[in-house]
Amino acid sequence: MSGPAGPRPPSDGRRPRWSKDAEKYLLPLEQPPVIATRRHWAVLIGPGLKSLPFLALGLWLLLLDRDNRVSTTAGFLVLVGVVVYLGLRIGEWWKRHFIVTNRRVLLTSGLVVRTVALLPLRRITDLTYKETLFGQLLGYGTFRFESAGQQQALSEITYLPRADLLYRKVSDLLFGSNGADSGDDEGNAEPRRRSRLRPGSAGGRRDTQPIQRRPRAPRVAGRRR
């Protein structure tokens, strides 16, 4: 699930990668999603750089004096902490999925406790696409969603791979010919508006008929009107 997923199933008949995690959060009318992807691997650069000093410290303590149990144990514990830290960051990156369907935008995250944040497409009023210098070199960008002036959990999604392609697909859903399907936030069809015209009329209007006048009573001689 490293790249955008399309509606076509795999040629070998296996389930697509996104379906193993994403399909349980989708509505029946949202399958398959228009976009299903992880964030770019560049999101791991920051944690990797942060762990380098501790990694060097752990190796130094481990090799400083092998006969000294205190320094050897401390170095081993530091190395274990670095491995656990990197493992959690990699696992979080692996389990976080950015999904866009014909109705909603979803972001699933969490290793032990799963969290799903969603934003209905019909509430998005503006979409901003930002690409930094490193993003242009490595191939990632940032999406910023605006929804009627309200702060949303999905207001900003960083490190999206092939963000230029994703931007075109999301823009086509929001503003293009392949717009988002109508319906409420749960995917149900919107109720039809009740017509204020009277039932039983053709096209909501009654045919115009000539007004029938009542016959006048005959005049009686000698009687004033």
N, C-alpha and C positions, 0 to 999 in steps of 0.2 A: 504493500500500500504506500509505496514511496512516491507515486505519481498520481495524477488525476485519473480517476476511474471513469470509464464510459459505460453506456448501457449495454454494450455487447458482451455476452458471456465468453469465458475462455474457450478456445478451440478444443482443448482436451477434455471438456466436460466437467472439470472440477469447479467447485464454488469459488467465486472471486474472493480476493483477500479481504476486501472491506466487509463482506457479508458475515464473517466470523464474529465481528464485534459490533457492526453498525446495524444489522437488520433487526435486532431486537428493540431498537429505539425508533424505528421508522413505522409510519402508517402504511397500510396496504397500497394506497395510491402513490406512495413515494418511492417505490422500488422499480428499477434500480435508481440510485441517486445520480444526479448530474455530475457532482464532484465528490470524491472521497479520497482523502490523502492525509499523510502525516506531514508534520512540519519538516522543514529542511534540516539536514544533518548539521548545518552550521550552528544550530541552537546549542550543540554540544561543545562548541569551541570555548565558550566562556567557562563552563565547569571544568573542562580539561586544563585550561590555563590556571585556574584557581587551585587545582590539585597538584600542579607541578612542584611548588615549594615544599608541600608536605610530603610528596613522594621523594624528593631529594633528601629531606630531613630524615625520613624513615630509613632510607638506604644508608645514610651516613651513620645513624645510630646502630643499625644492624651490623655494619662492617667495621665500626670503630674499634671495638674490642670484643671479639667473639667469646672470650673467656669471662667477660663481665655480663652476668645475667641481667642486671638492671638495664643497661643500655641496649642489650639485645632484645629484651622483652619490650622495652619502650619503642624501639624501632619496628618491631613486628606489629605492635598494636597500631602504630601510626600507619603502616602499610595496609593493614586490614581496614582501618577507617577510610583510607583513600579509595580502596577497592569498593567498599560498600557505598560510599558517596557516589562514585562514578556509576556503579551498577544501578542505583536508584534513579539517577538522572537519565541513563540510557533506557531503563524500563519505563519511565514516565514519557520519554519521547516516543517510545514504541507503541504505547497504549493511547496516546493522545491523537485523535482523529478529527479532522476538519471535514464536515459533510454539508453539502448543499443539495437540497432536493427542489422539486417544483413548488414547494410550499414553505419550507423552513431552512434556516441555517442552524447547524448543530455543531457543538464542540464537546467531544467526550474526553475525559481525562481521569487519572487516578489509577493506582495499582491495587490497593486493598479496598478502598472506598471509591466506587465509580461515581463520577459527577457528569451530568449532561446539562449543558447550557444551550438554550435555543432562542432563536429570534425569528418570528414569522416574516416571510418576504413581504407580505402586504403592509407591514409597518415600517419598512426601510424607506427612508426619504432621500438618502444620499449615500454614495459610496466613494471613498477616497482611496487611491492606490499610491503608495509611496515606495520608492526603491532607492536605497542608499548606494554609495560607491561600491562598498563591499557586496551589497546585494546584487548589483549589476555584474560583478566579477564572478560571484559564486552561483547566481541564479535564484535569488529569493527576494521577496518583497513583503509589504505590510498592507493589510486591508483595515480600513476604518469605516465602520457603519454608523450612520446617524438615523435615529428613529424618533421623529416628532419632538425633538428637543429633550428626550429622556435619556438618562444614563443607563445603558444596557450592559449585561455581563459579557456580551460579545461586541462591545464597542470597538475593540481593536484586536486583530489577529496578526501576530508577527511570524516571521520566518516561514512564509508560504512558498513552496517550491513552484517554479514556473508560474510566477504570479501574473505575468502578462497574459498567459493563456487563461488562467483562472479568472482574471479580471474581465476578459471578453465574454466568458461563459456566464458569469454572474450578471454582467451588464445586460446580456441578451435576455436573461430571465426577468430582470427588473424593468427594463425599458425597451427591449426589442420586440420582434414579432413573436418570439417564443416566450411570451410573458408568463408570469407565475399563474398557476391555476387559481380560480376564484374559490372562496370557501373561508370558513372560520379558522381559528388557530388550531383546532383539533382535526382539521381536514374534512369536516362536514360541509356539504353544499349550502350556500347561503339561501335562506328562505326567499321565495319569490314575493315581490311586493304586491300587496293586495290592490287590485284595481278599484278605483273609486267610481267607475262606471257601473251602471245597473246591469245585472246579469240578464241573459236572454236576448240581448241586442246584438245585431250584426256589427262586428268590429267595435263593440262597446257603445254604439249609437243606435237609437231607434229610427226607423224609417219615418220620414215626414209624411203625414197624411193630411188631406184637406179637412178643414174645419167644417163640420156639419151644423148649419144654422137651423134653429127651430122654426117651424112655419108659424106665421102670424095668425092670430085669431081673426075671423071675418068681422067686418064692421057691421054694427046694427043700426038701422036707420033711426034717426031721432035721438040717438044716444051720443052724447059728447064723449070725446076721447079722453 
